Amino acid sequence: MREKRANITGVLYKNSLLIELIIIFALFSFLTNGTFISTRNLSNLMMQGVTCSIIAITMTLVIVSCNCDLSAGTALGCMGTIAAVIQVKAGFGTAATLLVVAACSLVLGLWHGFWIAYKKLPAFIVTLATQLVLKGIILAVGNGASIGPMSDSFSKFGSSYLPNLGESSVHITSLVIALAGCVIFIVISVRGEKRKIQQGLIEANWNKKIIKIVIVVAAIFVVSGIFIFYKGFPYAIVVLTALAAVFHYVVNNTVFGRYVFAVGGNAEAAKLSGIKTEKINMQIYMLHSLIVGVASVIYLGRVGQATPTAGTSFEFTAITGCVVGGTSILGGRGTIVGAVIGTMLMASLDNGMSLLNMGQSSQYIVKGLVLMLAIAMDVISRSKRG
Amino acid sequence: MEDYILEMQNITKEFPGVKALDDVTFCVKKGEIHSLVGENGAGKSTLMKVLSGVYPVGQYTGIMKISGKEQEYNSVKDSERAGVSIIYQELGLVGTMTICENVFLGNEIVKNGHIDWDAQNRRCVEMLKRVNLDEKPNTVVETLGTGKQQLIEIAKALNKNVDILILDEPTSSLTEQDSKNLLDLLKQLRESGMTCIYISHKLNEVKEISDTVTVLRDGRTITTRPIGELDENKMISYMVGREMTDVYPAKTHTPGEEVLFEVRDWTVPTRKNPEKNLLDQISISVRKGEIVGISGLMGAGRTEFAMSLFGAWQDKPCSGEIYFKGKKRERFRHPREAIDSGLMYLSEDRKRFGLLLNSDLKVNMTLSSLNKISKGGVIDLDLETEQAMQGVKDLSIKTPSVLQLAKNLSGGNQQKVLIVKALLTKPDLLILDEPTRGIDVGSKYEIYQLMDKMAKDGISIIMISSELPEVINMSDRVYVMSDGKIAGEFDTKESLVTQETLLQCSTGK
């Protein structure tokens, strides 16, 4: 009996993200009389969440390696301002603007990596300091004004949708992509499971695996459906999905991914195992900064103009998303997919609370408490399990 | 009935699976310097932790009386109240604070809710005079040498009106002159009626200052005698004789002739005390397929030696010549360099320096050799699983699967996981630091067998060990380290090496 109960707790804990999603969606749908789950709103919601979700992808690596980044949101705003200024005021083309953004992000990555990885300054303080410096740069470059509009070709990244190949109201291109995604997912999962059984790593339990696959496929269809019946997949979502897939692969299949987890799990053991921990930390910040650059382009494209406060507290949403999605704030544990879903969950919270016309004050309080709760669950569960 | 200030009777303290103290009786007379000697792991530290309240009442059995009154501590604070103060080998001073702040830390003189600095400074000057330290109270501690810091620790203890002062290896990081000053101070404190418990591996110091000596071995009191009845040889013969409870496999390997690794005049300065070298002109050599033991007492610098060879000591300058595989080469600047060249090191502290406890066995095993199973940075996961499963099979690691998390394994199996990790790097020379620490007898035997097999396969092994029987039975040759130097070299094949010989050498006789 007790074993059964422990088993149920375990299942609940493992699927806590899914449960939280269901609760939040049910709650908001009820409170907003269904406005919340209209395809229009859900599509909107995901577009709002996409920027932070992209940041959350590499924020996961940062947190897993026992580092942190408090400057991501401001960095996004800063790169956006620079991009807007050079395009609107200096007349740079889209390609040149993108190159400048990439260069800026690399400089920022080097800057963080130098102080945090090689000079061993605490990441928390370094990135906090950078945040302030970047705020200053935003004001200096943009003169504290909104700058826009961006050219059409630039805005495409943030606000356009995949072209529809068919003529019907259903978005054919997106439907095809979603189907392809499902097939790829099924093939990869089944092959992986087969191999594991073949190697004797796990015992065959196809029922469980099939349930899992069905749930994921259903989720893909629900999410895709939102877009397919609205305007199709936006480029931003395509970029998010592609980056998430790439980094999921990096984490699970590459030496770099393995080293990130080793550095976060036990830095001393990692060093004695021959891992150049400084180099890994540097690479993490370089990658992270580059991804923040991508996020800034998407965000700027969607909003169309750079404002001095753009990006404020995005890092907060991304960090909360990571932790809600199962990344341990103590390092050494986390998943990319979890972080993206977690961040989308935070975006849903944002969106739902706005639909309910809740004031800014209560929104801040709720979001702060959610982060608190997520970290408490992480740390307490970890100390319990030793 | 003599005038005992401290009586500890029938003290027994058990850790899971081990009896650290077994019915120990330890009595100290008022106003004497009483030395406590014994090998590593004899139970000295555990006994002192009982005395100083680190292990509160209930965690041990037995009776403890101070000045005839039975004591039942709940915390270290209680022991301080009873007049016991302990000074550990690792100093407990806050380097960035002044002498005065340190002396009164946790004991501030408070008047009307604020610290009375005048009174503290006055008293501090008094205390510094008592310990013969000519420094101002407002000097910042970290600007002083280790010897002076040691004196500040004593001043801090004296300030608490201590009756029994315990010093744990106080001279291990001091220069000779500083040691002499300290011993003189202790004699002077004895004149003024202070009782001292002195723990040291340096038997010449013990002989010089003690009135009485108690010898512990394997958690038992062997003898308590006045110093007049003992000399260094007698102390040693009481200290050794750890029973040969472990069984050792027959040696099947024969070391080759060719010298694989040689280091000459390896010297590393101490971080805080540049006048004293942590490691001083160490020269050793290892032949192919040979097991070389490094024996020595705690604090002799064995781990530091291994770590510095392995390139894990990079923030401090090391000097000396290294010859590896017949060629002279630069010292290793990072463990990566060492591993790539064929040198691997496994730490004595498996949990802190060895394992990723929250990762699975597979990840742990391949961590140092991922470059061998990856192409363009992408790991061949199938090959990885195969290697890990082969390792589990070859070393008969008891685990349901290679997906098991490292923290869920027993000490012996964890050590085997690390050995697989080392073997996957294809080492020519493997340094094992206390390879059987905290491992049950059965697993120990398996580890010994493995070492023999590795040597037979041509891997050279340096084994650092505190267990004398283990060193004698497993090694082809033994170096003894003492105080950062090589104090002796013994060939276990050519002559009969006994525990006494090694210990005599370790204690600097």
HADDOCK unambig.tbl for C-alpha pairs under 7 A between the chains (distance, minus, plus):
assign (segid A and resid 201 and name CA) (segid B and resid 401 and name CA) 6.27 0.50 0.50
assign (segid A and resid 253 and name CA) (segid B and resid 378 and name CA) 5.71 0.50 0.50
assign (segid A and resid 253 and name CA) (segid B and resid 379 and name CA) 5.43 0.50 0.50
assign (segid A and resid 254 and name CA) (segid B and resid 377 and name CA) 5.44 0.50 0.50
assign (segid A and resid 254 and name CA) (segid B and resid 378 and name CA) 4.20 0.50 0.50
assign (segid A and resid 254 and name CA) (segid B and resid 379 and name CA) 5.18 0.50 0.50
assign (segid A and resid 255 and name CA) (segid B and resid 370 and name CA) 6.57 0.50 0.50
assign (segid A and resid 255 and name CA) (segid B and resid 377 and name CA) 5.36 0.50 0.50
assign (segid A and resid 255 and name CA) (segid B and resid 378 and name CA) 6.10 0.50 0.50
assign (segid A and resid 255 and name CA) (segid B and resid 379 and name CA) 6.07 0.50 0.50
assign (segid A and resid 256 and name CA) (segid B and resid 377 and name CA) 7.00 0.50 0.50
assign (segid A and resid 262 and name CA) (segid B and resid 356 and name CA) 6.76 0.50 0.50
assign (segid A and resid 265 and name CA) (segid B and resid 356 and name CA) 5.87 0.50 0.50
assign (segid A and resid 266 and name CA) (segid B and resid 356 and name CA) 5.86 0.50 0.50
assign (segid A and resid 268 and name CA) (segid B and resid 353 and name CA) 5.56 0.50 0.50
assign (segid A and resid 269 and name CA) (segid B and resid 352 and name CA) 6.70 0.50 0.50
assign (segid A and resid 269 and name CA) (segid B and resid 353 and name CA) 4.23 0.50 0.50
assign (segid A and resid 269 and name CA) (segid B and resid 354 and name CA) 4.85 0.50 0.50
assign (segid A and resid 269 and name CA) (segid B and resid 355 and name CA) 6.29 0.50 0.50
assign (segid A and resid 271 and name CA) (segid B and resid 335 and name CA) 6.97 0.50 0.50
assign (segid A and resid 272 and name CA) (segid B and resid 312 and name CA) 6.89 0.50 0.50
assign (segid A and resid 272 and name CA) (segid B and resid 335 and name CA) 5.81 0.50 0.50
assign (segid A and resid 272 and name CA) (segid B and resid 353 and name CA) 6.99 0.50 0.50
assign (segid A and resid 273 and name CA) (segid B and resid 335 and name CA) 6.91 0.50 0.50
assign (segid A and resid 273 and name CA) (segid B and resid 367 and name CA) 6.61 0.50 0.50
assign (segid A and resid 273 and name CA) (segid B and resid 368 and name CA) 4.92 0.50 0.50
assign (segid A and resid 274 and name CA) (segid B and resid 335 and name CA) 4.74 0.50 0.50
assign (segid A and resid 274 and name CA) (segid B and resid 336 and name CA) 3.88 0.50 0.50
assign (segid A and resid 274 and name CA) (segid B and resid 339 and name CA) 6.72 0.50 0.50
assign (segid A and resid 274 and name CA) (segid B and resid 368 and name CA) 5.99 0.50 0.50
assign (segid A and resid 275 and name CA) (segid B and resid 336 and name CA) 6.42 0.50 0.50
